[in-house]
Amino acid sequence: MNKEKMSMLNSKNFYNEISGFYGKMIDFEKNLELRIDSYKNIFANPGRVADIGCGIGLDSIALAINGHSVTSFDPSPDMIQKTKENAIKYKVNIKPSINSFQSISGKYNNKFDYVVSVGNTIAHLSLSELKNAFVKIYELLKPGGKAFLHILNYSLIIRERKRINNIAVRDGQVIIRFYDFAKTKIDFNILSFPVNQSKNFKLVQTIHYPHTKKQILFYLKKAGFTKINLSNNFSGGSLELKSSKDIFIEAYKKQLL
């Protein structure tokens, strides 16, 4: 059945809509191996981890395989259901919770050694929401705890103005990710359809907020974070705003005196 273009969706409803093919879109198996290897170095000591914006559980599962105790948060019930199914598939224990940055209970404050939010999650937050999210991450961490975050390098995306982000063809399905550019935001679109059945398409749209390096550093410091490191990949490569596709952030909560 053909589905015409939908209205702009919030992140919860957007990810509910794409949960069925999200694993194909991100090449789950390939990226799981990358995450397992990378997190061995990023989080050398097993601990308690909050994965915020967990999606279908890619990072959560990699962390659990590496021996961490993982609580997975996502506002999308359908994505959380996929996380549960993937946890069973990979035989790991994960504590899933339907929550966004804004709704995570205070009972979790000071409970986590690490907080992870990878996969461009913070791009779904407005500037005021980003400020509050960094405060929430700081509250969740134990003293000395580490946050590991990721966002696309929107300075590069806006400068190049390439509308096509990615085209994938997997298991008989075409998945196209592309942008519409506006002054203060970017509309992020996903078009999907079966191979040779382009009329039977699905198109969903949500907002990305193109947060800059300067804004991210400002609000991290304002939340109380220290020892903030930026890189362009999981291995800690040098960040070059003119060419790096991604921004990875490590930030630490102050130790108690």
C-alpha positions in Angstrom: 0.0 0.0 0.0 1.4 3.4 -1.0 1.9 5.8 1.9 2.0 9.5 1.0 4.3 12.0 2.7 3.5 12.3 6.4 3.5 15.4 8.5 6.6 16.3 10.6 7.0 13.7 13.3 8.6 14.0 16.8 11.4 11.6 17.4 9.2 9.1 19.3 6.8 8.7 16.4 9.5 8.9 13.8 11.4 6.0 15.2 8.1 4.0 15.8 7.6 4.4 12.0 11.0 3.1 11.0 11.6 0.5 13.7 10.7 -2.3 11.3 13.6 -1.7 8.9 16.0 0.3 11.2 18.3 -2.7 11.6 18.7 -3.1 7.8 19.3 0.7 7.4 22.2 0.8 9.9 23.7 -2.6 8.9 23.3 -3.9 12.5 25.7 -6.9 12.3 28.6 -4.9 10.9 28.2 -2.1 13.3 27.8 -4.4 16.3 31.3 -5.7 15.7 32.7 -2.2 15.5 31.0 -1.2 18.7 32.2 -4.3 20.7 35.8 -3.6 19.7 35.6 0.2 20.2 33.9 0.1 23.6 36.6 -2.3 25.0 39.0 0.7 24.8 36.5 3.5 25.5 35.2 1.8 28.7 38.1 -0.4 29.9 36.5 -1.2 33.3 33.1 -2.9 33.4 30.4 -0.7 35.1 26.9 0.4 35.1 25.9 2.2 31.8 22.9 4.3 30.7 22.3 4.2 27.0 20.1 7.1 26.1 18.4 7.0 22.7 19.2 3.3 22.5 17.3 2.6 19.3 17.1 -1.1 18.6 19.9 -1.8 21.1 23.0 -1.7 19.0 25.2 0.1 21.6 23.5 -1.5 24.6 24.1 -5.0 23.3 27.8 -4.3 22.5 28.3 -2.9 26.0 26.5 -5.9 27.6 28.7 -8.3 25.6 31.7 -6.4 27.1 30.5 -7.1 30.6 28.7 -3.9 31.5 25.3 -3.6 33.3 23.2 -1.7 30.8 19.9 0.3 31.2 18.6 1.3 27.8 16.4 4.4 27.4 14.4 5.4 24.3 11.1 7.3 23.9 9.9 4.9 21.2 8.0 1.9 22.4 8.6 0.1 19.1 12.4 0.6 19.3 12.4 -0.6 22.9 10.6 -3.7 21.8 13.3 -4.3 19.1 15.9 -3.8 21.8 14.3 -6.5 23.9 14.1 -8.9 20.9 17.8 -8.2 20.0 18.9 -8.8 23.6 17.3 -12.2 23.5 18.9 -12.9 20.1 22.4 -12.1 21.4 21.7 -13.6 24.9 22.5 -10.6 27.0 20.7 -9.0 29.9 19.5 -5.4 29.4 17.1 -3.3 31.4 15.0 -1.4 28.8 13.0 1.7 29.7 10.6 3.8 27.6 12.0 7.3 28.4 13.6 10.3 26.8 16.2 12.6 28.3 13.3 14.7 29.7 11.4 11.9 31.4 14.2 9.8 33.0 13.4 9.5 36.7 15.5 11.1 39.4 15.8 7.7 41.0 18.6 7.0 38.5 20.7 10.0 39.6 24.3 9.2 40.6 23.8 5.5 39.6 25.9 5.2 36.5 29.6 4.9 35.8 29.0 5.8 32.1 26.3 7.4 30.0 26.2 6.7 26.3 24.2 8.6 23.6 25.5 7.5 20.2 23.7 7.6 16.8 23.1 11.3 16.5 20.4 11.3 19.3 21.2 14.7 20.6 20.4 16.2 17.1 16.8 15.6 17.9 16.9 18.1 20.8 16.3 21.8 20.5 19.0 24.0 22.0 17.0 24.4 25.3 16.4 20.6 25.4 20.1 20.0 24.7 21.0 22.2 27.7 18.7 20.2 29.9 19.9 16.9 28.5 23.5 17.6 29.5 22.3 18.5 33.0 20.4 15.2 33.1 23.5 13.2 32.0 25.6 14.9 34.7 23.0 14.0 37.3 22.9 10.4 36.2 26.6 9.9 36.5 28.5 9.0 39.6 31.3 11.4 40.6 34.2 10.8 38.1 31.8 9.1 35.6 32.2 9.5 31.9 29.7 10.5 29.2 30.3 9.4 25.6 28.2 11.2 23.0 28.0 11.5 19.2 26.5 13.9 16.7 27.0 14.4 13.0 29.2 17.3 12.0 26.5 19.7 10.9 29.0 22.4 10.0 30.2 20.2 7.2 26.7 19.1 6.2 25.4 22.7 6.0 28.5 23.9 4.1 28.4 21.1 1.5 24.5 21.1 1.4 24.5 17.5 0.0 20.9 16.4 0.3 21.5 12.7 0.0 22.9 11.3 3.3 22.9 7.6 2.4 21.3 5.1 0.0 21.1 1.4 1.2 19.7 -1.6 -0.6 19.4 -4.6 1.8 17.2 -7.7 1.8 15.1 -6.4 -1.1 14.4 -2.9 0.3 15.7 0.5 -0.8 16.3 3.0 2.1 17.2 6.6 1.2 18.1 9.1 3.9 18.1 12.8 2.8 17.9 16.4 4.0 15.8 19.5 3.4 17.7 22.6 4.6 16.1 25.5 6.5 17.6 28.5 8.3 17.7 27.1 11.9 17.0 23.4 11.4 17.3 20.6 9.0 14.4 18.3 8.0 15.6 14.7 8.0 13.8 12.3 5.7 13.8 8.6 5.2 12.2 7.2 2.0 11.9 3.4 1.8 10.3 1.0 -0.7 10.7 -2.6 -2.0 13.1 -3.1 -4.9 11.2 -2.8 -8.2 8.1 -1.4 -6.3 8.9 2.3 -6.0 5.3 3.2 -6.0 4.8 1.3 -2.7 6.9 3.8 -0.8 7.0 5.1 2.7 8.3 8.6 3.5 8.8 9.9 7.1 10.3 13.2 8.3 11.6 14.7 11.5 13.7 17.7 12.6 17.4 17.7 13.2 18.9 20.6 15.1 22.4 21.4 13.7 24.2 22.0 17.0 27.7 23.3 16.7 30.9 22.4 18.4 30.8 25.7 20.3 27.3 25.1 21.5 28.0 21.6 22.7 31.1 22.6 24.6 29.3 25.6 26.2 26.4 23.6 27.5 28.6 20.7 28.7 30.8 23.1 30.7 27.7 24.8 32.0 26.3 21.5 33.2 29.5 20.9 35.2 31.5 18.6 32.9 35.3 18.8 32.9 38.1 17.1 30.8 36.1 17.3 27.6 37.7 15.6 24.5 36.4 15.7 20.9 37.3 13.3 18.2 36.1 12.2 14.7 35.6 8.5 15.4 35.4 5.7 18.0 39.2 5.4 18.0 39.7 9.0 19.1 40.9 10.4 15.7 41.6 14.1 15.3 38.5 16.2 14.8 38.6 18.5 11.7 35.5 20.5 11.3 36.2 21.1 7.7 36.2 17.4 6.8 35.2 15.1 9.7 31.7 13.6 9.2 31.2 12.9 12.9 31.8 14.5 16.3 32.4 12.2 19.2 32.5 13.6 22.7 34.0 12.3 26.0 33.2 14.3 29.1 33.7 13.6 32.8 31.8 14.5 35.9 33.9 16.1 38.6 35.3 13.8 41.3 34.3 14.3 44.9 37.0 16.1 46.9 
